[in-house]
Amino acid sequence: MSAATEPTPDWPGSVALLLASSTGGVGQHVRSVARGLTAAGATVLVCGPAATQEQFDFTGVGARFQPVEIPAKPTPADARAVAALRRALATTPVDVVHAHGLRAGLVAVLARPAAPVVVTWHNAVLAGGLRGTLSRLVERVVARGARVALGASADLVDRAAALGAADARLAPVAAPTLPAPRRRPAAVRAEFGVRADQPLILSVGRLHPQKRYDVLIDAAARWRTRDPAPVVVIAGSGPAYLALAARISAARAPVTLLGHRTDVADLLAGADLAVVTSDWEARQLFAQEALRAGVPLVATAVGGLPDLVGDAAVLVPPGEVDAVDTAVRELLDDADRRAALGRRGAERAATWPTEADTVATLAALYAEVAAQPGGPAAANVDTPRSGPR
């Protein structure tokens, strides 16, 4: 469906949306789904850490909230989370339990609720060592324990199916629509001391090793000698802040870490170029926001990004400073190409599922699985799916 089509969910049932700690995309997605479902008459219970409720205010969009503290890594504390979820569901019975992410998926599967369990896989397992081994075990348990496994990108669908999911389907996650910019581009650029002839390069995301901001910083250090030298700003917070700040200082890179920002629309309005350097992404929210805003994008060819952007962005291999450096330089030197890429990006974005599309798809799935509480979900011919391989 296109942005011009706004489907209305037709499912007056009840669902529990379960998530672990989140400061970014997963929390935004759950809030979007909760808002859409409650607006259409469904009853929504959100379960997750209290801090996540404080950040995303699920009750503010009409959902009920029950705290279920799910630790960031598998620990014996998972037993407390399982017990807390069981208590929440005993107090507020629901027709479907929909967990978002592997950590929430594990808690949902272990809780063995009477309602069918749907799990959305939002991220790939990238860790190695013992943590990676534990995460891959969690993947297998979740894949086999869920009634339906939803993948935010095709590679996640394939992964769930390979691990034994009885029903694995593609469920693209739409980025919430940004509000209109509140400031003029010149005001945004003035905040960072960017002259009219200087390029402003923007990246937005959690400061986490997966995002590989070290690659962007190392490339930016090379741009210091350009005339005029671009200014690079990274909006987001996270555990890698100190390491990245030290790297910026050591490399004398023209990069500023902005911390958490709520004015991404303003930042995009003032930016000349957007960059994503992640090792893996499904349908990264910032990549969607950049293309919707008509800002030319350089991104890594990983996960679901190639399918998301098509030919409307410049794709580069992950982890390669030279590739990022070359792609950015070529775009900065070619204003016509930047403009054409921005136009293609906006056109591409108009073909993506909207938030309303996403909610309608989920409502149809909930109706399907709730109608068959004792057996596997039936195939939906309108929904891409794959089985065990």
KEMIRO-726731 format. One record per residue (C-alpha): residue in one letter; x, y, z; residue number from 1. Coordinates in Angstrom, 1 decimal. Example, Ala and Ser with C-alpha at 12.3 -4.5 7.8 and 13.67 -1.06 7.14 Angstrom:
BEGIN
pt residu: a; x: 12.3; y: -4.5; z: 7.8; num: 1
pt residu: s; x: 13.7; y: -1.1; z: 7.1; num: 2
REM end
This chain:
BEGIN
pt residu: m; x: 0.0; y: 0.0; z: 0.0; num: 1
pt residu: s; x: 1.1; y: 3.6; z: -0.6; num: 2
pt residu: a; x: 1.0; y: 6.5; z: 1.8; num: 3
pt residu: a; x: -2.2; y: 7.6; z: 0.1; num: 4
pt residu: t; x: -4.0; y: 4.5; z: 1.4; num: 5
pt residu: e; x: -4.9; y: 4.6; z: 5.1; num: 6
pt residu: p; x: -6.4; y: 1.2; z: 6.0; num: 7
pt residu: t; x: -8.5; y: 0.8; z: 9.1; num: 8
pt residu: p; x: -7.9; y: -2.2; z: 11.4; num: 9
pt residu: d; x: -11.0; y: -4.3; z: 11.9; num: 10
pt residu: w; x: -10.1; y: -6.3; z: 15.0; num: 11
pt residu: p; x: -11.9; y: -5.4; z: 18.3; num: 12
pt residu: g; x: -9.8; y: -7.8; z: 20.3; num: 13
pt residu: s; x: -7.1; y: -7.5; z: 22.9; num: 14
pt residu: v; x: -3.4; y: -7.8; z: 22.6; num: 15
pt residu: a; x: -0.4; y: -7.6; z: 25.0; num: 16
pt residu: l; x: 2.6; y: -5.9; z: 23.4; num: 17
pt residu: l; x: 5.8; y: -7.0; z: 25.2; num: 18
pt residu: l; x: 9.2; y: -5.4; z: 24.9; num: 19
pt residu: a; x: 12.5; y: -5.2; z: 26.6; num: 20
pt residu: s; x: 14.5; y: -2.1; z: 27.4; num: 21
pt residu: s; x: 14.5; y: 0.2; z: 24.4; num: 22
pt residu: t; x: 15.5; y: 3.8; z: 23.7; num: 23
pt residu: g; x: 15.0; y: 3.8; z: 20.0; num: 24
pt residu: g; x: 13.3; y: 2.0; z: 17.1; num: 25
pt residu: v; x: 11.6; y: -0.9; z: 18.9; num: 26
pt residu: g; x: 10.0; y: 1.4; z: 21.5; num: 27
pt residu: q; x: 8.8; y: 3.8; z: 18.8; num: 28
pt residu: h; x: 7.3; y: 0.9; z: 16.8; num: 29
pt residu: v; x: 5.4; y: -0.5; z: 19.8; num: 30
pt residu: r; x: 4.1; y: 3.0; z: 20.6; num: 31
pt residu: s; x: 2.9; y: 3.4; z: 17.0; num: 32
pt residu: v; x: 1.2; y: 0.0; z: 17.0; num: 33
pt residu: a; x: -0.4; y: 0.7; z: 20.4; num: 34
pt residu: r; x: -1.7; y: 4.1; z: 19.1; num: 35
pt residu: g; x: -3.1; y: 2.7; z: 15.9; num: 36
pt residu: l; x: -4.8; y: -0.3; z: 17.5; num: 37
pt residu: t; x: -6.4; y: 1.6; z: 20.4; num: 38
pt residu: a; x: -7.6; y: 4.3; z: 18.0; num: 39
pt residu: a; x: -9.4; y: 1.5; z: 16.0; num: 40
pt residu: g; x: -11.1; y: 0.1; z: 19.1; num: 41
pt residu: a; x: -8.7; y: -2.7; z: 20.2; num: 42
pt residu: t; x: -7.7; y: -3.2; z: 23.8; num: 43
pt residu: v; x: -3.9; y: -2.9; z: 24.2; num: 44
pt residu: l; x: -1.8; y: -3.9; z: 27.2; num: 45
pt residu: v; x: 1.9; y: -2.9; z: 27.0; num: 46
pt residu: c; x: 4.3; y: -4.9; z: 29.2; num: 47
pt residu: g; x: 8.0; y: -3.9; z: 29.6; num: 48
pt residu: p; x: 10.5; y: -2.0; z: 31.8; num: 49
pt residu: a; x: 9.2; y: 1.0; z: 33.7; num: 50
pt residu: a; x: 11.9; y: 3.1; z: 32.2; num: 51
pt residu: t; x: 10.6; y: 2.3; z: 28.7; num: 52
pt residu: q; x: 7.2; y: 3.5; z: 29.6; num: 53
pt residu: e; x: 8.7; y: 6.7; z: 31.0; num: 54
pt residu: q; x: 10.4; y: 7.3; z: 27.6; num: 55
pt residu: f; x: 7.6; y: 6.3; z: 25.2; num: 56
pt residu: d; x: 4.4; y: 7.0; z: 27.3; num: 57
pt residu: f; x: 2.4; y: 4.1; z: 26.0; num: 58
pt residu: t; x: -0.5; y: 5.1; z: 28.3; num: 59
pt residu: g; x: -0.5; y: 8.4; z: 26.6; num: 60
pt residu: v; x: -1.8; y: 6.8; z: 23.4; num: 61
pt residu: g; x: -4.5; y: 4.8; z: 25.1; num: 62
pt residu: a; x: -2.8; y: 1.6; z: 26.1; num: 63
pt residu: r; x: -2.6; y: 0.1; z: 29.6; num: 64
pt residu: f; x: 0.9; y: -0.6; z: 31.0; num: 65
pt residu: q; x: 2.2; y: -3.2; z: 33.4; num: 66
pt residu: p; x: 5.9; y: -3.3; z: 34.3; num: 67
pt residu: v; x: 7.8; y: -6.4; z: 33.3; num: 68
pt residu: e; x: 11.5; y: -5.8; z: 33.9; num: 69
pt residu: i; x: 13.3; y: -7.7; z: 31.2; num: 70
pt residu: p; x: 17.1; y: -7.6; z: 31.6; num: 71
pt residu: a; x: 19.3; y: -6.7; z: 28.6; num: 72
pt residu: k; x: 21.0; y: -10.1; z: 28.6; num: 73
pt residu: p; x: 19.7; y: -13.6; z: 29.5; num: 74
pt residu: t; x: 20.2; y: -14.0; z: 33.3; num: 75
pt residu: p; x: 18.4; y: -15.9; z: 36.2; num: 76
pt residu: a; x: 16.4; y: -12.6; z: 36.5; num: 77
pt residu: d; x: 14.5; y: -13.8; z: 33.4; num: 78
pt residu: a; x: 12.5; y: -16.0; z: 35.8; num: 79
pt residu: r; x: 11.2; y: -12.9; z: 37.5; num: 80
pt residu: a; x: 10.2; y: -11.4; z: 34.2; num: 81
pt residu: v; x: 8.4; y: -14.6; z: 33.2; num: 82
pt residu: a; x: 6.5; y: -14.5; z: 36.6; num: 83
pt residu: a; x: 5.7; y: -10.8; z: 36.1; num: 84
pt residu: l; x: 4.3; y: -11.4; z: 32.7; num: 85
pt residu: r; x: 2.1; y: -14.3; z: 33.9; num: 86
pt residu: r; x: 0.7; y: -12.1; z: 36.7; num: 87
pt residu: a; x: 0.0; y: -9.3; z: 34.2; num: 88
pt residu: l; x: -1.8; y: -11.7; z: 31.8; num: 89
pt residu: a; x: -3.7; y: -13.3; z: 34.7; num: 90
pt residu: t; x: -5.0; y: -9.8; z: 35.7; num: 91
pt residu: t; x: -5.7; y: -8.7; z: 32.1; num: 92
pt residu: p; x: -6.4; y: -11.7; z: 29.8; num: 93
pt residu: v; x: -5.7; y: -11.0; z: 26.1; num: 94
pt residu: d; x: -6.4; y: -12.7; z: 22.8; num: 95
pt residu: v; x: -2.8; y: -12.5; z: 21.5; num: 96
pt residu: v; x: 0.7; y: -11.9; z: 23.0; num: 97
pt residu: h; x: 3.0; y: -10.0; z: 20.6; num: 98
pt residu: a; x: 6.6; y: -9.8; z: 21.8; num: 99
pt residu: h; x: 9.1; y: -7.4; z: 20.1; num: 100
pt residu: g; x: 12.7; y: -8.6; z: 20.0; num: 101
pt residu: l; x: 14.4; y: -11.8; z: 21.0; num: 102
pt residu: r; x: 14.7; y: -10.9; z: 24.7; num: 103
pt residu: a; x: 10.9; y: -10.2; z: 25.0; num: 104
pt residu: g; x: 10.2; y: -13.2; z: 22.8; num: 105
pt residu: l; x: 12.1; y: -15.5; z: 25.2; num: 106
pt residu: v; x: 10.1; y: -14.2; z: 28.2; num: 107
pt residu: a; x: 6.8; y: -14.6; z: 26.2; num: 108
pt residu: v; x: 7.6; y: -18.2; z: 25.1; num: 109
pt residu: l; x: 8.8; y: -19.2; z: 28.6; num: 110
pt residu: a; x: 5.6; y: -17.8; z: 30.2; num: 111
pt residu: r; x: 3.5; y: -20.2; z: 28.1; num: 112
pt residu: p; x: 0.4; y: -17.9; z: 28.0; num: 113
pt residu: a; x: -3.0; y: -19.3; z: 27.0; num: 114
pt residu: a; x: -3.0; y: -16.8; z: 24.1; num: 115
pt residu: p; x: -1.0; y: -17.5; z: 21.0; num: 116
pt residu: v; x: 2.4; y: -15.8; z: 20.9; num: 117
pt residu: v; x: 3.7; y: -13.7; z: 17.9; num: 118
pt residu: v; x: 7.3; y: -12.5; z: 18.0; num: 119
pt residu: t; x: 8.8; y: -9.8; z: 15.8; num: 120
pt residu: w; x: 12.5; y: -10.2; z: 15.1; num: 121
pt residu: h; x: 13.9; y: -6.7; z: 14.9; num: 122
pt residu: n; x: 17.6; y: -7.4; z: 15.0; num: 123
pt residu: a; x: 20.2; y: -9.9; z: 14.0; num: 124
pt residu: v; x: 22.6; y: -11.6; z: 16.4; num: 125
pt residu: l; x: 26.0; y: -10.1; z: 15.8; num: 126
pt residu: a; x: 27.8; y: -10.9; z: 19.1; num: 127
pt residu: g; x: 30.5; y: -13.6; z: 19.3; num: 128
pt residu: g; x: 31.8; y: -15.7; z: 22.1; num: 129
pt residu: l; x: 29.6; y: -16.8; z: 25.0; num: 130
pt residu: r; x: 27.1; y: -14.0; z: 24.5; num: 131
pt residu: g; x: 26.7; y: -14.9; z: 20.9; num: 132
pt residu: t; x: 26.2; y: -18.6; z: 21.8; num: 133
pt residu: l; x: 23.5; y: -17.8; z: 24.3; num: 134
pt residu: s; x: 21.8; y: -15.4; z: 21.9; num: 135
pt residu: r; x: 21.7; y: -18.1; z: 19.2; num: 136
pt residu: l; x: 20.2; y: -20.5; z: 21.7; num: 137
pt residu: v; x: 17.6; y: -17.9; z: 22.5; num: 138
pt residu: e; x: 16.9; y: -17.5; z: 18.7; num: 139
pt residu: r; x: 16.2; y: -21.2; z: 18.5; num: 140
pt residu: v; x: 13.9; y: -21.3; z: 21.5; num: 141
pt residu: v; x: 11.9; y: -18.3; z: 20.3; num: 142
pt residu: a; x: 11.7; y: -19.5; z: 16.7; num: 143
pt residu: r; x: 10.2; y: -22.8; z: 17.8; num: 144
pt residu: g; x: 8.0; y: -21.5; z: 20.6; num: 145
pt residu: a; x: 6.2; y: -18.7; z: 18.7; num: 146
pt residu: r; x: 3.0; y: -19.3; z: 16.8; num: 147
pt residu: v; x: 4.2; y: -16.8; z: 14.1; num: 148
pt residu: a; x: 7.7; y: -15.3; z: 13.7; num: 149
pt residu: l; x: 7.7; y: -11.9; z: 12.0; num: 150
pt residu: g; x: 10.9; y: -10.6; z: 10.5; num: 151
pt residu: a; x: 11.5; y: -6.9; z: 10.0; num: 152
pt residu: s; x: 13.7; y: -7.8; z: 7.0; num: 153
pt residu: a; x: 13.9; y: -10.8; z: 4.7; num: 154
pt residu: d; x: 17.1; y: -12.1; z: 6.2; num: 155
pt residu: l; x: 15.4; y: -12.3; z: 9.6; num: 156
pt residu: v; x: 12.5; y: -14.2; z: 8.1; num: 157
pt residu: d; x: 15.0; y: -16.7; z: 6.6; num: 158
pt residu: r; x: 16.8; y: -17.0; z: 9.9; num: 159
pt residu: a; x: 13.7; y: -17.7; z: 11.9; num: 160
pt residu: a; x: 12.6; y: -20.3; z: 9.3; num: 161
pt residu: a; x: 16.0; y: -22.0; z: 9.3; num: 162
pt residu: l; x: 15.8; y: -22.3; z: 13.1; num: 163
pt residu: g; x: 12.5; y: -24.1; z: 13.0; num: 164
pt residu: a; x: 9.8; y: -21.5; z: 13.0; num: 165
pt residu: a; x: 6.5; y: -23.1; z: 11.9; num: 166
pt residu: d; x: 5.4; y: -19.9; z: 10.3; num: 167
pt residu: a; x: 7.8; y: -17.1; z: 9.4; num: 168
pt residu: r; x: 6.6; y: -14.0; z: 7.6; num: 169
pt residu: l; x: 7.9; y: -10.6; z: 6.5; num: 170
pt residu: a; x: 6.5; y: -7.7; z: 8.5; num: 171
pt residu: p; x: 8.2; y: -4.4; z: 7.5; num: 172
pt residu: v; x: 8.4; y: -1.8; z: 10.3; num: 173
pt residu: a; x: 7.3; y: 1.6; z: 9.2; num: 174
pt residu: a; x: 9.1; y: 4.6; z: 10.7; num: 175
pt residu: p; x: 6.7; y: 7.0; z: 12.4; num: 176
pt residu: t; x: 6.1; y: 10.1; z: 10.4; num: 177
pt residu: l; x: 8.2; y: 13.0; z: 11.6; num: 178
pt residu: p; x: 6.6; y: 16.3; z: 12.4; num: 179
pt residu: a; x: 7.2; y: 19.3; z: 10.1; num: 180
pt residu: p; x: 10.5; y: 21.1; z: 10.9; num: 181
pt residu: r; x: 10.0; y: 23.9; z: 13.4; num: 182
pt residu: r; x: 13.2; y: 25.8; z: 12.5; num: 183
pt residu: r; x: 14.6; y: 27.1; z: 9.2; num: 184
pt residu: p; x: 17.6; y: 25.3; z: 7.8; num: 185
pt residu: a; x: 19.8; y: 28.3; z: 8.4; num: 186
pt residu: a; x: 18.9; y: 28.3; z: 12.1; num: 187
pt residu: v; x: 19.8; y: 24.6; z: 12.4; num: 188
pt residu: r; x: 23.1; y: 25.1; z: 10.6; num: 189
pt residu: a; x: 23.9; y: 28.2; z: 12.8; num: 190
pt residu: e; x: 23.5; y: 26.0; z: 15.9; num: 191
pt residu: f; x: 26.6; y: 24.0; z: 14.8; num: 192
pt residu: g; x: 28.5; y: 27.0; z: 13.3; num: 193
pt residu: v; x: 28.1; y: 25.8; z: 9.7; num: 194
pt residu: r; x: 28.7; y: 28.4; z: 7.1; num: 195
pt residu: a; x: 26.5; y: 28.7; z: 4.1; num: 196
pt residu: d; x: 29.1; y: 27.1; z: 1.8; num: 197
pt residu: q; x: 29.9; y: 24.3; z: 4.3; num: 198
pt residu: p; x: 28.3; y: 20.8; z: 4.0; num: 199
pt residu: l; x: 26.4; y: 19.5; z: 7.0; num: 200
pt residu: i; x: 26.5; y: 15.7; z: 7.3; num: 201
pt residu: l; x: 24.0; y: 14.0; z: 9.6; num: 202
pt residu: s; x: 23.7; y: 10.5; z: 11.2; num: 203
pt residu: v; x: 21.1; y: 9.5; z: 13.8; num: 204
pt residu: g; x: 21.1; y: 6.4; z: 15.9; num: 205
pt residu: r; x: 22.0; y: 4.8; z: 19.2; num: 206
pt residu: l; x: 25.7; y: 5.0; z: 20.1; num: 207
pt residu: h; x: 26.3; y: 1.3; z: 19.9; num: 208
pt residu: p; x: 29.1; y: -0.7; z: 18.3; num: 209
pt residu: q; x: 26.7; y: -2.1; z: 15.7; num: 210
pt residu: k; x: 26.2; y: 1.4; z: 14.3; num: 211
pt residu: r; x: 30.0; y: 1.6; z: 13.5; num: 212
pt residu: y; x: 30.3; y: 5.3; z: 14.1; num: 213
pt residu: d; x: 34.0; y: 4.6; z: 14.3; num: 214
pt residu: v; x: 34.0; y: 4.2; z: 10.5; num: 215
pt residu: l; x: 32.2; y: 7.6; z: 10.0; num: 216
pt residu: i; x: 34.6; y: 9.3; z: 12.4; num: 217
pt residu: d; x: 37.7; y: 7.9; z: 10.7; num: 218
pt residu: a; x: 36.3; y: 9.0; z: 7.3; num: 219
pt residu: a; x: 35.4; y: 12.4; z: 8.6; num: 220
pt residu: a; x: 39.0; y: 12.9; z: 9.9; num: 221
pt residu: r; x: 40.1; y: 12.8; z: 6.2; num: 222
pt residu: w; x: 37.5; y: 15.5; z: 5.3; num: 223
pt residu: r; x: 39.2; y: 18.0; z: 7.6; num: 224
pt residu: t; x: 41.5; y: 19.0; z: 4.7; num: 225
pt residu: r; x: 38.6; y: 19.7; z: 2.3; num: 226
pt residu: d; x: 37.8; y: 23.3; z: 1.4; num: 227
pt residu: p; x: 35.3; y: 23.9; z: 2.8; num: 228
pt residu: a; x: 35.5; y: 21.1; z: 5.4; num: 229
pt residu: p; x: 32.2; y: 19.4; z: 6.1; num: 230
pt residu: v; x: 30.7; y: 19.4; z: 9.6; num: 231
pt residu: v; x: 29.5; y: 16.0; z: 10.8; num: 232
pt residu: v; x: 26.9; y: 15.7; z: 13.6; num: 233
pt residu: i; x: 25.7; y: 12.4; z: 15.2; num: 234
pt residu: a; x: 22.4; y: 12.5; z: 17.2; num: 235
pt residu: g; x: 21.9; y: 9.7; z: 19.7; num: 236
pt residu: s; x: 22.9; y: 8.4; z: 23.1; num: 237
pt residu: g; x: 24.2; y: 5.0; z: 24.2; num: 238
pt residu: p; x: 27.1; y: 3.0; z: 25.7; num: 239
pt residu: a; x: 29.7; y: 3.9; z: 23.1; num: 240
pt residu: y; x: 29.7; y: 7.6; z: 23.8; num: 241
pt residu: l; x: 33.0; y: 7.8; z: 25.7; num: 242
pt residu: a; x: 34.8; y: 5.6; z: 23.3; num: 243
pt residu: l; x: 33.5; y: 7.6; z: 20.3; num: 244
pt residu: a; x: 34.3; y: 11.0; z: 22.0; num: 245
pt residu: a; x: 37.9; y: 9.8; z: 22.6; num: 246
pt residu: r; x: 38.2; y: 8.7; z: 19.0; num: 247
pt residu: i; x: 37.0; y: 12.0; z: 17.7; num: 248
pt residu: s; x: 39.5; y: 13.8; z: 19.8; num: 249
pt residu: a; x: 42.4; y: 11.6; z: 18.8; num: 250
pt residu: a; x: 41.6; y: 11.8; z: 15.1; num: 251
pt residu: r; x: 40.8; y: 15.5; z: 15.3; num: 252
pt residu: a; x: 37.7; y: 14.7; z: 13.3; num: 253
pt residu: p; x: 35.1; y: 17.4; z: 12.6; num: 254
pt residu: v; x: 32.4; y: 15.4; z: 14.3; num: 255
pt residu: t; x: 30.1; y: 16.5; z: 17.1; num: 256
pt residu: l; x: 28.1; y: 14.1; z: 19.3; num: 257
pt residu: l; x: 24.8; y: 15.7; z: 19.9; num: 258
pt residu: g; x: 23.3; y: 13.3; z: 22.4; num: 259
pt residu: h; x: 19.6; y: 12.4; z: 22.3; num: 260
pt residu: r; x: 17.6; y: 14.8; z: 20.1; num: 261
pt residu: t; x: 13.9; y: 15.2; z: 19.6; num: 262
pt residu: d; x: 14.3; y: 17.5; z: 16.6; num: 263
pt residu: v; x: 15.4; y: 15.1; z: 13.9; num: 264
pt residu: a; x: 13.0; y: 16.7; z: 11.4; num: 265
pt residu: d; x: 14.9; y: 20.0; z: 12.0; num: 266
pt residu: l; x: 18.3; y: 18.4; z: 11.7; num: 267
pt residu: l; x: 17.3; y: 16.7; z: 8.4; num: 268
pt residu: a; x: 16.0; y: 20.1; z: 7.1; num: 269
pt residu: g; x: 19.5; y: 21.6; z: 7.6; num: 270
pt residu: a; x: 21.5; y: 18.6; z: 6.4; num: 271
pt residu: d; x: 23.2; y: 18.2; z: 3.0; num: 272
pt residu: l; x: 23.8; y: 14.5; z: 3.3; num: 273
pt residu: a; x: 22.8; y: 11.6; z: 5.6; num: 274
pt residu: v; x: 25.1; y: 8.7; z: 6.4; num: 275
pt residu: v; x: 24.5; y: 5.2; z: 7.9; num: 276
pt residu: t; x: 27.5; y: 3.1; z: 8.6; num: 277
pt residu: s; x: 26.0; y: 0.1; z: 10.5; num: 278
pt residu: d; x: 27.2; y: -3.5; z: 10.4; num: 279
pt residu: w; x: 23.5; y: -4.5; z: 10.2; num: 280
pt residu: e; x: 20.1; y: -3.0; z: 10.0; num: 281
pt residu: a; x: 16.6; y: -4.2; z: 9.1; num: 282
pt residu: r; x: 14.6; y: -1.1; z: 8.0; num: 283
pt residu: q; x: 16.5; y: 1.5; z: 10.0; num: 284
pt residu: l; x: 14.3; y: 4.4; z: 11.0; num: 285
pt residu: f; x: 16.8; y: 7.1; z: 10.2; num: 286
pt residu: a; x: 17.3; y: 5.8; z: 6.7; num: 287
pt residu: q; x: 13.6; y: 6.0; z: 6.2; num: 288
pt residu: e; x: 13.4; y: 9.5; z: 7.7; num: 289
pt residu: a; x: 16.2; y: 10.7; z: 5.4; num: 290
pt residu: l; x: 14.7; y: 9.4; z: 2.2; num: 291
pt residu: r; x: 11.2; y: 10.8; z: 3.2; num: 292
pt residu: a; x: 12.8; y: 14.2; z: 3.8; num: 293
pt residu: g; x: 14.6; y: 14.1; z: 0.4; num: 294
pt residu: v; x: 18.1; y: 14.1; z: 1.9; num: 295
pt residu: p; x: 20.6; y: 12.1; z: -0.1; num: 296
pt residu: l; x: 21.8; y: 9.0; z: 1.8; num: 297
pt residu: v; x: 25.0; y: 7.0; z: 1.9; num: 298
pt residu: a; x: 24.3; y: 3.7; z: 3.7; num: 299
pt residu: t; x: 25.9; y: 0.3; z: 4.1; num: 300
pt residu: a; x: 24.6; y: -2.6; z: 2.0; num: 301
pt residu: v; x: 23.6; y: -4.8; z: 5.0; num: 302
pt residu: g; x: 20.4; y: -6.5; z: 6.2; num: 303
pt residu: g; x: 17.2; y: -5.0; z: 4.8; num: 304
pt residu: l; x: 18.8; y: -1.7; z: 3.7; num: 305
pt residu: p; x: 19.3; y: -2.6; z: 0.0; num: 306
pt residu: d; x: 15.6; y: -3.8; z: -0.3; num: 307
pt residu: l; x: 14.5; y: -0.6; z: 1.6; num: 308
pt residu: v; x: 16.3; y: 2.0; z: -0.5; num: 309
pt residu: g; x: 16.8; y: 0.3; z: -3.9; num: 310
pt residu: d; x: 18.6; y: 2.7; z: -6.2; num: 311
pt residu: a; x: 17.6; y: 5.8; z: -4.1; num: 312
pt residu: a; x: 20.8; y: 5.8; z: -2.0; num: 313
pt residu: v; x: 24.5; y: 5.1; z: -2.4; num: 314
pt residu: l; x: 25.3; y: 1.8; z: -0.9; num: 315
pt residu: v; x: 28.8; y: 0.9; z: 0.4; num: 316
pt residu: p; x: 30.3; y: -2.2; z: 2.0; num: 317
pt residu: p; x: 30.2; y: -2.3; z: 5.8; num: 318
pt residu: g; x: 33.3; y: -1.5; z: 7.8; num: 319
pt residu: e; x: 35.2; y: 0.1; z: 5.0; num: 320
pt residu: v; x: 36.4; y: 3.7; z: 5.7; num: 321
pt residu: d; x: 37.7; y: 4.1; z: 2.1; num: 322
pt residu: a; x: 34.2; y: 3.3; z: 0.7; num: 323
pt residu: v; x: 32.4; y: 5.8; z: 2.9; num: 324
pt residu: d; x: 35.1; y: 8.4; z: 2.2; num: 325
pt residu: t; x: 34.8; y: 8.0; z: -1.5; num: 326
pt residu: a; x: 31.0; y: 8.0; z: -1.6; num: 327
pt residu: v; x: 30.7; y: 11.1; z: 0.5; num: 328
pt residu: r; x: 33.4; y: 13.0; z: -1.4; num: 329
pt residu: e; x: 31.7; y: 12.2; z: -4.8; num: 330
pt residu: l; x: 28.4; y: 13.4; z: -3.6; num: 331
pt residu: l; x: 29.7; y: 16.6; z: -2.0; num: 332
pt residu: d; x: 31.4; y: 17.3; z: -5.3; num: 333
pt residu: d; x: 28.3; y: 16.8; z: -7.4; num: 334
pt residu: a; x: 25.3; y: 19.0; z: -6.4; num: 335
pt residu: d; x: 23.2; y: 17.8; z: -9.3; num: 336
pt residu: r; x: 23.6; y: 14.1; z: -8.3; num: 337
pt residu: r; x: 22.7; y: 15.0; z: -4.7; num: 338
pt residu: a; x: 19.6; y: 16.7; z: -5.9; num: 339
pt residu: a; x: 18.6; y: 13.7; z: -8.1; num: 340
pt residu: l; x: 19.3; y: 11.3; z: -5.3; num: 341
pt residu: g; x: 17.1; y: 13.3; z: -2.9; num: 342
pt residu: r; x: 14.2; y: 13.3; z: -5.4; num: 343
pt residu: r; x: 14.6; y: 9.5; z: -5.9; num: 344
pt residu: g; x: 14.6; y: 9.0; z: -2.2; num: 345
pt residu: a; x: 11.3; y: 10.8; z: -1.7; num: 346
pt residu: e; x: 9.8; y: 8.9; z: -4.6; num: 347
pt residu: r; x: 11.0; y: 5.6; z: -3.1; num: 348
pt residu: a; x: 9.7; y: 6.5; z: 0.4; num: 349
pt residu: a; x: 6.2; y: 7.1; z: -1.1; num: 350
pt residu: t; x: 6.0; y: 3.3; z: -2.0; num: 351
pt residu: w; x: 6.7; y: 2.1; z: 1.6; num: 352
pt residu: p; x: 4.1; y: 0.8; z: 3.9; num: 353
pt residu: t; x: 2.8; y: 3.5; z: 6.2; num: 354
pt residu: e; x: 2.2; y: 3.2; z: 10.0; num: 355
pt residu: a; x: -1.5; y: 2.6; z: 9.2; num: 356
pt residu: d; x: -0.6; y: -0.2; z: 6.8; num: 357
pt residu: t; x: 1.6; y: -1.8; z: 9.5; num: 358
pt residu: v; x: -1.2; y: -1.7; z: 12.1; num: 359
pt residu: a; x: -3.8; y: -3.1; z: 9.7; num: 360
pt residu: t; x: -1.5; y: -6.0; z: 8.8; num: 361
pt residu: l; x: -0.9; y: -6.8; z: 12.4; num: 362
pt residu: a; x: -4.7; y: -6.5; z: 13.2; num: 363
pt residu: a; x: -5.4; y: -9.1; z: 10.5; num: 364
pt residu: l; x: -2.7; y: -11.4; z: 11.8; num: 365
pt residu: y; x: -4.1; y: -11.1; z: 15.4; num: 366
pt residu: a; x: -7.6; y: -12.0; z: 14.1; num: 367
pt residu: e; x: -6.1; y: -15.0; z: 12.3; num: 368
pt residu: v; x: -4.1; y: -16.5; z: 15.2; num: 369
pt residu: a; x: -6.7; y: -15.7; z: 17.8; num: 370
pt residu: a; x: -9.3; y: -17.7; z: 15.8; num: 371
pt residu: q; x: -7.1; y: -20.8; z: 16.0; num: 372
pt residu: p; x: -5.9; y: -21.0; z: 19.6; num: 373
pt residu: g; x: -5.2; y: -24.7; z: 19.5; num: 374
pt residu: g; x: -3.2; y: -25.1; z: 16.3; num: 375
pt residu: p; x: -0.6; y: -23.5; z: 14.0; num: 376
pt residu: a; x: -1.5; y: -20.2; z: 12.3; num: 377
pt residu: a; x: -3.0; y: -20.7; z: 8.8; num: 378
pt residu: a; x: -1.1; y: -19.3; z: 5.8; num: 379
pt residu: n; x: -2.1; y: -15.9; z: 4.7; num: 380
pt residu: v; x: -1.8; y: -15.8; z: 0.9; num: 381
pt residu: d; x: -1.4; y: -12.0; z: 1.0; num: 382
pt residu: t; x: 1.5; y: -12.2; z: 3.4; num: 383
pt residu: p; x: 5.0; y: -13.3; z: 2.3; num: 384
pt residu: r; x: 6.1; y: -16.3; z: 4.4; num: 385
pt residu: s; x: 8.6; y: -19.1; z: 4.4; num: 386
pt residu: g; x: 8.7; y: -22.4; z: 6.3; num: 387
pt residu: p; x: 11.4; y: -24.6; z: 7.7; num: 388
pt residu: r; x: 14.3; y: -25.4; z: 5.4; num: 389
REM end
